[in-house]
Amino acid sequence: MPIDQFSYGLLTPVLAYAMSSVGSLLGLLLASRARLIGGRESRFWLAGAALAIGGTGIWTMHFIAMIGFAVEGTEIHYDVPLTAASALLAVAVVGAGLFLVFRGGEQGSRPIAGGEQGSRVVAGDRQGSHLIAGGVLTGLGVAGMHYLGMTGMRLDGHVSYDPVTVVLSVAIAIAAATAALWFSLRVRGALRTGGAALVMGAAVSGMHYTGMYAMAVEVHSGGTTVGGTEPIDFLVPLVVGVSVVTVGLLLAVLLSPSEGEVRAEREFQARMLGRERGAPEPDLFGTPRG
């Protein structure tokens, strides 16, 4: 039967891409705070980044795109527990990937015996291995979120998938996840962060629609009543929930100290610690006094 991915025209794909980009941007900003703060406090920033990227950037994008999905000859409803589980899975796997690559970055920054050049090679290998492992884990989880959400779809028909296109969608998910984790470690500056978020939004959208292209539906002729909940019924709680989470995380970023303020505070604390230990304080020209 004919499948329509864009039953509302360009409205749903454009909104889905916008939400994915916004969630990715917010997640990258939170990840940059985690890099800056470091230590145990960075875990809270990484959890916020996982919620922004996994919840808003990936799952919300997926669900908005599904609102525009229609199959001729049958209604489409969704199983609430499975749909909620797919959202939790998206946040969990992104969080796992972020914690994994940041742990690799922390280990890579520690001094290693064997000379400076050897230390850099070993540190780079550690960071690379953690990045690849995190990308594979997160990519498989994001693909799992997509197909778990599709399992929760209720319609009067039989759903099947083309294996080759499914594998392609999983490969795209792994590549997109690896790129997102690399961005979270490396990207700095407003312009580069915004560009990275747009790239992430395109990658997530590409994975979704590739996965949807793998789908085929054979509608039953009996006209059986479809169980579950209509997608439009999710819209109000979705809008409210995403708005609250996005505003809360954005306020956390805006109210947190800037990079310059954090560096100035650390320099001040280092100066005070040096004074307590009796180290001479540098004068205006940087030479020690006394």
C-alpha positions as a Python dict, from the first residue, in 0.01 Angstrom:
ca = {
    (1, 'M'): (0, 0, 0),
    (2, 'P'): (114, 360, -61),
    (3, 'I'): (315, 503, 228),
    (4, 'D'): (324, 880, 273),
    (5, 'Q'): (613, 1015, 481),
    (6, 'F'): (497, 1375, 437),
    (7, 'S'): (121, 1376, 485),
    (8, 'Y'): (144, 1734, 619),
    (9, 'G'): (381, 1845, 343),
    (10, 'L'): (713, 1996, 447),
    (11, 'L'): (581, 2098, 788),
    (12, 'T'): (685, 1786, 979),
    (13, 'P'): (1031, 1730, 822),
    (14, 'V'): (1124, 2097, 867),
    (15, 'L'): (1001, 2102, 1228),
    (16, 'A'): (1174, 1771, 1297),
    (17, 'Y'): (1504, 1900, 1158),
    (18, 'A'): (1470, 2225, 1354),
    (19, 'M'): (1410, 2036, 1680),
    (20, 'S'): (1702, 1806, 1612),
    (21, 'S'): (1932, 2103, 1549),
    (22, 'V'): (1810, 2290, 1858),
    (23, 'G'): (1855, 1986, 2079),
    (24, 'S'): (2200, 1922, 1934),
    (25, 'L'): (2303, 2286, 1986),
    (26, 'L'): (2189, 2283, 2347),
    (27, 'G'): (2361, 1949, 2406),
    (28, 'L'): (2690, 2079, 2263),
    (29, 'L'): (2670, 2387, 2486),
    (30, 'L'): (2615, 2167, 2792),
    (31, 'A'): (2899, 1937, 2688),
    (32, 'S'): (3129, 2239, 2656),
    (33, 'R'): (3042, 2331, 3015),
    (34, 'A'): (3130, 1977, 3121),
    (35, 'R'): (3471, 2014, 2951),
    (36, 'L'): (3525, 2348, 3119),
    (37, 'I'): (3415, 2253, 3472),
    (38, 'G'): (3566, 1903, 3486),
    (39, 'G'): (3566, 1681, 3791),
    (40, 'R'): (3254, 1537, 3947),
    (41, 'E'): (3041, 1841, 3860),
    (42, 'S'): (3086, 1764, 3491),
    (43, 'R'): (2856, 1462, 3534),
    (44, 'F'): (2555, 1689, 3583),
    (45, 'W'): (2638, 1884, 3267),
    (46, 'L'): (2682, 1559, 3072),
    (47, 'A'): (2346, 1433, 3198),
    (48, 'G'): (2188, 1756, 3073),
    (49, 'A'): (2364, 1714, 2738),
    (50, 'A'): (2227, 1358, 2711),
    (51, 'L'): (1877, 1485, 2783),
    (52, 'A'): (1910, 1762, 2523),
    (53, 'I'): (2063, 1551, 2245),
    (54, 'G'): (1884, 1222, 2317),
    (55, 'G'): (1548, 1365, 2422),
    (56, 'T'): (1507, 1678, 2209),
    (57, 'G'): (1758, 1626, 1931),
    (58, 'I'): (1682, 1261, 1853),
    (59, 'W'): (1359, 1130, 2003),
    (60, 'T'): (1150, 1445, 1959),
    (61, 'M'): (1275, 1473, 1601),
    (62, 'H'): (1171, 1111, 1544),
    (63, 'F'): (823, 1159, 1685),
    (64, 'I'): (752, 1486, 1501),
    (65, 'A'): (853, 1315, 1177),
    (66, 'M'): (620, 1024, 1260),
    (67, 'I'): (324, 1262, 1295),
    (68, 'G'): (358, 1317, 920),
    (69, 'F'): (368, 941, 850),
    (70, 'A'): (52, 789, 698),
    (71, 'V'): (-48, 463, 531),
    (72, 'E'): (-344, 452, 293),
    (73, 'G'): (-623, 229, 422),
    (74, 'T'): (-545, 226, 794),
    (75, 'E'): (-520, 450, 1096),
    (76, 'I'): (-191, 471, 1285),
    (77, 'H'): (-178, 468, 1664),
    (78, 'Y'): (106, 417, 1914),
    (79, 'D'): (158, 199, 2219),
    (80, 'V'): (230, 440, 2507),
    (81, 'P'): (472, 223, 2713),
    (82, 'L'): (685, 130, 2410),
    (83, 'T'): (689, 490, 2288),
    (84, 'A'): (799, 612, 2631),
    (85, 'A'): (1063, 336, 2648),
    (86, 'S'): (1206, 449, 2314),
    (87, 'A'): (1247, 802, 2455),
    (88, 'L'): (1426, 672, 2765),
    (89, 'L'): (1650, 455, 2548),
    (90, 'A'): (1755, 754, 2337),
    (91, 'V'): (1857, 956, 2643),
    (92, 'A'): (2031, 658, 2808),
    (93, 'V'): (2249, 562, 2510),
    (94, 'V'): (2353, 922, 2439),
    (95, 'G'): (2442, 961, 2806),
    (96, 'A'): (2645, 639, 2800),
    (97, 'G'): (2833, 755, 2492),
    (98, 'L'): (2909, 1098, 2638),
    (99, 'F'): (3034, 957, 2968),
    (100, 'L'): (3250, 705, 2781),
    (101, 'V'): (3423, 957, 2555),
    (102, 'F'): (3469, 1210, 2836),
    (103, 'R'): (3622, 940, 3053),
    (104, 'G'): (3858, 862, 2768),
    (105, 'G'): (3946, 1230, 2743),
    (106, 'E'): (4024, 1248, 3115),
    (107, 'Q'): (4246, 941, 3097),
    (108, 'G'): (4416, 1078, 2788),
    (109, 'S'): (4502, 1401, 2970),
    (110, 'R'): (4692, 1219, 3249),
    (111, 'P'): (5070, 1201, 3226),
    (112, 'I'): (5209, 869, 3104),
    (113, 'A'): (5563, 741, 3148),
    (114, 'G'): (5770, 706, 2832),
    (115, 'G'): (5838, 1058, 2715),
    (116, 'E'): (5621, 1342, 2589),
    (117, 'Q'): (5585, 1212, 2234),
    (118, 'G'): (5500, 860, 2349),
    (119, 'S'): (5250, 1000, 2598),
    (120, 'R'): (5073, 1191, 2324),
    (121, 'V'): (5047, 881, 2103),
    (122, 'V'): (4908, 667, 2385),
    (123, 'A'): (4668, 942, 2494),
    (124, 'G'): (4547, 987, 2137),
    (125, 'D'): (4494, 611, 2101),
    (126, 'R'): (4292, 602, 2422),
    (127, 'Q'): (4073, 893, 2318),
    (128, 'G'): (4022, 742, 1973),
    (129, 'S'): (3926, 401, 2108),
    (130, 'H'): (3680, 554, 2354),
    (131, 'L'): (3533, 769, 2076),
    (132, 'I'): (3482, 471, 1845),
    (133, 'A'): (3336, 257, 2124),
    (134, 'G'): (3106, 541, 2230),
    (135, 'G'): (2999, 604, 1871),
    (136, 'V'): (2915, 239, 1809),
    (137, 'L'): (2729, 207, 2140),
    (138, 'T'): (2532, 527, 2091),
    (139, 'G'): (2464, 461, 1722),
    (140, 'L'): (2328, 113, 1788),
    (141, 'G'): (2118, 253, 2071),
    (142, 'V'): (1975, 532, 1854),
    (143, 'A'): (1890, 279, 1583),
    (144, 'G'): (1734, 63, 1853),
    (145, 'M'): (1528, 361, 1968),
    (146, 'H'): (1400, 412, 1614),
    (147, 'Y'): (1295, 53, 1561),
    (148, 'L'): (1158, 17, 1914),
    (149, 'G'): (939, 319, 1840),
    (150, 'M'): (830, 154, 1516),
    (151, 'T'): (747, -164, 1709),
    (152, 'G'): (515, 48, 1922),
    (153, 'M'): (325, 159, 1610),
    (154, 'R'): (-23, 10, 1581),
    (155, 'L'): (-194, -25, 1242),
    (156, 'D'): (-424, -267, 1061),
    (157, 'G'): (-157, -438, 852),
    (158, 'H'): (170, -628, 839),
    (159, 'V'): (496, -433, 861),
    (160, 'S'): (819, -558, 704),
    (161, 'Y'): (1164, -410, 649),
    (162, 'D'): (1426, -432, 376),
    (163, 'P'): (1739, -571, 550),
    (164, 'V'): (1989, -380, 333),
    (165, 'T'): (1825, -44, 402),
    (166, 'V'): (1800, -127, 773),
    (167, 'V'): (2174, -196, 784),
    (168, 'L'): (2235, 132, 601),
    (169, 'S'): (2024, 321, 856),
    (170, 'V'): (2221, 163, 1142),
    (171, 'A'): (2549, 260, 973),
    (172, 'I'): (2425, 619, 939),
    (173, 'A'): (2325, 616, 1307),
    (174, 'I'): (2673, 501, 1413),
    (175, 'A'): (2843, 761, 1192),
    (176, 'A'): (2612, 1037, 1320),
    (177, 'A'): (2665, 934, 1682),
    (178, 'T'): (3044, 925, 1642),
    (179, 'A'): (3041, 1270, 1482),
    (180, 'A'): (2820, 1406, 1760),
    (181, 'L'): (3051, 1269, 2031),
    (182, 'W'): (3356, 1410, 1851),
    (183, 'F'): (3185, 1750, 1830),
    (184, 'S'): (3109, 1734, 2203),
    (185, 'L'): (3482, 1690, 2272),
    (186, 'R'): (3631, 1932, 2021),
    (187, 'V'): (3399, 2208, 1904),
    (188, 'R'): (3445, 2554, 2055),
    (189, 'G'): (3306, 2893, 1963),
    (190, 'A'): (2951, 2999, 1879),
    (191, 'L'): (2984, 2974, 1500),
    (192, 'R'): (3143, 2629, 1498),
    (193, 'T'): (2901, 2498, 1760),
    (194, 'G'): (2604, 2622, 1557),
    (195, 'G'): (2742, 2465, 1239),
    (196, 'A'): (2805, 2135, 1418),
    (197, 'A'): (2446, 2136, 1548),
    (198, 'L'): (2312, 2183, 1194),
    (199, 'V'): (2524, 1892, 1073),
    (200, 'M'): (2403, 1675, 1361),
    (201, 'G'): (2041, 1766, 1283),
    (202, 'A'): (2086, 1663, 920),
    (203, 'A'): (2252, 1334, 1020),
    (204, 'V'): (1976, 1241, 1266),
    (205, 'S'): (1706, 1329, 1013),
    (206, 'G'): (1887, 1129, 745),
    (207, 'M'): (1902, 825, 970),
    (208, 'H'): (1530, 849, 1048),
    (209, 'Y'): (1410, 878, 690),
    (210, 'T'): (1649, 607, 572),
    (211, 'G'): (1500, 377, 834),
    (212, 'M'): (1150, 473, 724),
    (213, 'Y'): (1239, 404, 359),
    (214, 'A'): (1319, 44, 461),
    (215, 'M'): (959, -7, 572),
    (216, 'A'): (680, -175, 376),
    (217, 'V'): (319, -220, 490),
    (218, 'E'): (62, -474, 371),
    (219, 'V'): (-277, -348, 490),
    (220, 'H'): (-534, -606, 602),
    (221, 'S'): (-873, -603, 434),
    (222, 'G'): (-1078, -680, 746),
    (223, 'G'): (-1089, -322, 882),
    (224, 'T'): (-985, -422, 1235),
    (225, 'T'): (-998, -152, 1503),
    (226, 'V'): (-650, -25, 1582),
    (227, 'G'): (-548, -7, 1948),
    (228, 'G'): (-313, 240, 2110),
    (229, 'T'): (-315, 619, 2118),
    (230, 'E'): (-339, 861, 1826),
    (231, 'P'): (-15, 1054, 1761),
    (232, 'I'): (-191, 1388, 1798),
    (233, 'D'): (-272, 1297, 2160),
    (234, 'F'): (102, 1302, 2233),
    (235, 'L'): (137, 1654, 2096),
    (236, 'V'): (35, 1862, 2399),
    (237, 'P'): (245, 1671, 2659),
    (238, 'L'): (529, 1659, 2407),
    (239, 'V'): (526, 2036, 2350),
    (240, 'V'): (496, 2110, 2723),
    (241, 'G'): (765, 1861, 2822),
    (242, 'V'): (1014, 1967, 2556),
    (243, 'S'): (955, 2336, 2631),
    (244, 'V'): (1014, 2291, 3005),
    (245, 'V'): (1327, 2081, 2955),
    (246, 'T'): (1471, 2308, 2686),
    (247, 'V'): (1410, 2630, 2881),
    (248, 'G'): (1549, 2475, 3201),
    (249, 'L'): (1868, 2353, 3032),
    (250, 'L'): (1909, 2681, 2844),
    (251, 'L'): (1880, 2878, 3168),
    (252, 'A'): (2140, 2651, 3325),
    (253, 'V'): (2380, 2738, 3041),
    (254, 'L'): (2305, 3111, 3047),
    (255, 'L'): (2334, 3143, 3426),
    (256, 'S'): (2653, 2939, 3454),
    (257, 'P'): (2993, 3116, 3459),
    (258, 'S'): (3150, 3186, 3121),
    (259, 'E'): (3480, 3028, 3016),
    (260, 'G'): (3664, 3353, 3090),
    (261, 'E'): (3511, 3378, 3437),
    (262, 'V'): (3604, 3018, 3520),
    (263, 'R'): (3963, 3068, 3404),
    (264, 'A'): (3991, 3394, 3602),
    (265, 'E'): (3862, 3221, 3914),
    (266, 'R'): (4112, 2937, 3874),
    (267, 'E'): (4399, 3182, 3829),
    (268, 'F'): (4289, 3372, 4139),
    (269, 'Q'): (4269, 3050, 4343),
    (270, 'A'): (4614, 2944, 4218),
    (271, 'R'): (4754, 3285, 4317),
    (272, 'M'): (4600, 3264, 4663),
    (273, 'L'): (4733, 2911, 4708),
    (274, 'G'): (5080, 3025, 4605),
    (275, 'R'): (5065, 3314, 4851),
    (276, 'E'): (4969, 3075, 5133),
    (277, 'R'): (5270, 2859, 5046),
    (278, 'G'): (5502, 3159, 5055),
    (279, 'A'): (5564, 3190, 4681),
    (280, 'P'): (5652, 3547, 4570),
    (281, 'E'): (5361, 3725, 4401),
    (282, 'P'): (5435, 3846, 4045),
    (283, 'D'): (5430, 4220, 3986),
    (284, 'L'): (5268, 4407, 3698),
    (285, 'F'): (5532, 4287, 3450),
    (286, 'G'): (5516, 3921, 3559),
    (287, 'T'): (5845, 3915, 3756),
    (288, 'P'): (5836, 3779, 4114),
    (289, 'R'): (5844, 4035, 4390),
    (290, 'G'): (6089, 4006, 4673),
}
